[in-house]
């Protein structure tokens, strides 16, 4: 089993029932095969690892005898194992005794109730101002308009005052 192997797109999903007594872990990924007639599979590593929260899987590539051509493609692999409860946090994929991929295990809540985003909160409705506040606003608007009017009338009255004062002299 000398050599290296190219893998991609690994996922590990551990599903349990509502009381987390029965479940299953599913590990999927792809491996690149370079010879026609080759196949690959995932097998549980024997003996199990020292950490009970890490599942060890061996990637085994079977090469067939006979006439072979050289072509490269990705073969999808799946490993399933029945278990009880929240058994694993990680999965290590081994090839030739060495870890080629480490995958975090996802733990959805249940079979029946997949994870759903919480409902979006609605923005609080704006309160209508009380009538007294609305009346104050109207009064403020009128007051803002008055000085502009007074300025015009003030100019007129100043002119009128000059005319009157000029006539008296």
C-alpha positions as CSV (number, residue, x, y, z in Angstrom):
1,X,0.0,0.0,0.0
2,X,2.9,2.4,-0.6
3,X,2.1,5.7,-2.3
4,X,-0.3,8.5,-1.8
5,X,-3.9,9.0,-2.5
6,X,-6.0,12.0,-3.3
7,X,-9.4,12.5,-1.6
8,X,-11.9,15.2,-1.4
9,X,-15.4,16.3,-0.2
10,X,-15.6,14.4,3.1
11,X,-18.6,14.6,5.4
12,X,-19.6,12.8,8.6
13,X,-23.1,12.9,9.8
14,X,-24.4,11.2,13.0
15,X,-28.2,11.0,13.2
16,X,-30.0,9.9,16.4
17,X,-33.6,9.4,17.3
18,X,-35.4,11.9,19.6
19,X,-34.2,10.3,22.8
20,X,-30.7,9.7,21.4
21,X,-30.7,5.9,21.9
22,X,-30.6,4.6,18.4
23,X,-28.8,6.1,15.5
24,X,-26.4,5.8,12.6
25,X,-23.2,7.5,11.5
26,X,-22.7,8.1,7.7
27,X,-19.3,9.0,6.3
28,X,-19.0,10.1,2.7
29,X,-16.2,11.3,0.5
30,X,-14.5,10.8,-2.8
31,X,-11.2,9.1,-3.7
32,X,-9.2,9.5,-7.0
33,X,-8.6,6.2,-8.8
34,X,-6.1,6.1,-11.6
35,X,-6.3,2.6,-13.1
36,X,-9.3,1.0,-14.9
37,X,-10.7,-1.9,-12.9
38,X,-9.8,-0.3,-9.5
39,X,-12.3,0.0,-6.7
40,X,-12.2,1.6,-3.3
41,X,-14.0,1.0,0.0
42,X,-14.0,2.2,3.6
43,X,-13.6,-0.3,6.4
44,X,-13.6,0.1,10.2
45,X,-10.0,0.1,11.5
46,X,-9.0,-2.9,13.6
47,X,-8.1,-2.4,16.5
48,X,-10.2,0.7,17.3
49,X,-8.3,3.8,18.3
50,X,-7.4,4.8,21.8
51,X,-9.9,7.7,21.8
52,X,-13.5,6.4,21.8
53,X,-14.8,9.7,20.4
54,X,-12.7,9.3,17.1
55,X,-13.9,6.7,14.5
56,X,-11.0,5.3,12.5
57,X,-11.7,4.1,9.0
58,X,-9.3,2.4,6.6
59,X,-9.4,3.4,2.9
60,X,-8.8,0.3,0.9
61,X,-8.1,0.4,-2.9
62,X,-8.5,-2.9,-4.8
63,X,-6.6,-3.2,-8.0
64,X,-7.8,-5.8,-10.5
65,X,-5.5,-7.9,-12.6
66,X,-5.6,-8.1,-16.4
67,X,-5.5,-5.5,-19.1
68,X,-5.6,-2.0,-17.6
69,X,-5.6,1.5,-19.0
70,X,-4.5,4.7,-17.2
71,X,-7.4,7.1,-16.6
72,X,-8.3,9.2,-13.5
73,X,-11.7,9.6,-12.0
74,X,-13.3,10.1,-8.5
75,X,-15.2,7.3,-6.9
76,X,-17.7,8.2,-4.2
77,X,-17.4,6.2,-1.0
78,X,-19.9,5.7,1.8
79,X,-19.6,4.1,5.2
80,X,-22.5,3.5,7.5
81,X,-22.6,2.2,11.1
82,X,-25.4,1.7,13.5
83,X,-24.7,3.1,17.0
84,X,-26.4,4.4,20.1
85,X,-26.4,8.0,21.1
86,X,-23.8,10.7,20.5
87,X,-20.8,8.4,19.9
88,X,-18.3,10.3,17.8
89,X,-16.8,13.8,17.4
90,X,-14.3,13.0,14.6
91,X,-13.6,10.5,11.9
92,X,-10.0,9.8,10.7
93,X,-9.5,8.3,7.3
94,X,-6.4,6.1,7.1
95,X,-4.5,5.0,4.0
96,X,-1.4,2.8,4.5
97,X,-1.6,3.4,8.3
98,X,-1.4,7.2,7.9
99,X,-4.2,9.7,8.4
100,X,-5.1,11.2,5.0
101,X,-8.2,13.1,6.1
102,X,-9.8,14.2,9.5
103,X,-13.5,15.0,9.4
104,X,-15.6,16.7,12.1
105,X,-18.9,14.8,12.8
106,X,-22.1,16.9,12.5
107,X,-24.9,16.1,14.9
108,X,-28.3,17.2,13.7
109,X,-31.0,17.2,16.4
110,X,-33.3,14.4,15.2
111,X,-34.5,12.5,12.2
112,X,-37.9,14.1,12.4
113,X,-36.8,17.6,13.1
114,X,-33.9,18.8,11.0
115,X,-32.2,22.0,12.1
116,X,-34.3,25.0,11.1
117,X,-33.3,28.6,11.4
118,X,-35.2,30.4,14.1
119,X,-38.1,32.6,12.9
120,X,-37.1,36.1,12.1
121,X,-38.3,38.7,14.6
122,X,-40.6,41.4,13.3
123,X,-39.6,45.0,13.8
124,X,-41.8,46.6,16.5
125,X,-44.6,48.6,15.1
126,X,-44.2,52.4,15.4
127,X,-46.6,54.0,17.8
128,X,-48.7,56.9,16.5
129,X,-48.0,60.1,18.4
130,X,-50.8,61.2,20.7
131,X,-52.9,64.1,19.5
132,X,-51.2,66.5,21.9
133,X,-47.8,65.8,20.5
134,X,-49.2,66.1,16.9
135,X,-50.7,69.5,17.9
136,X,-47.3,70.6,19.3
137,X,-45.6,69.7,16.0
138,X,-48.1,71.7,14.0
139,X,-47.6,74.7,16.3
140,X,-43.8,74.4,15.9
141,X,-44.1,74.3,12.2
142,X,-46.3,77.5,12.2
143,X,-43.8,79.2,14.5
144,X,-41.0,78.3,12.2
145,X,-42.8,80.0,9.3
146,X,-43.7,83.2,11.2
147,X,-40.1,84.6,11.6
148,X,-39.7,84.5,7.8
149,X,-43.0,86.4,7.4
150,X,-42.0,88.9,10.0
151,X,-38.7,89.6,8.3
152,X,-40.6,90.6,5.1
153,X,-43.1,92.6,7.0
154,X,-40.3,94.2,9.1
155,X,-38.6,95.4,5.9
156,X,-41.8,96.9,4.7
157,X,-42.4,98.6,8.0
158,X,-38.9,100.0,8.0
159,X,-39.4,101.4,4.6
160,X,-42.7,102.8,5.6
161,X,-41.1,104.4,8.7
162,X,-38.4,106.0,6.6
163,X,-41.0,107.4,4.2
164,X,-43.0,108.8,7.0
165,X,-40.0,110.3,8.7
166,X,-38.9,111.8,5.4
167,X,-42.3,113.5,4.8
168,X,-42.3,115.1,8.2
169,X,-39.1,117.0,7.7
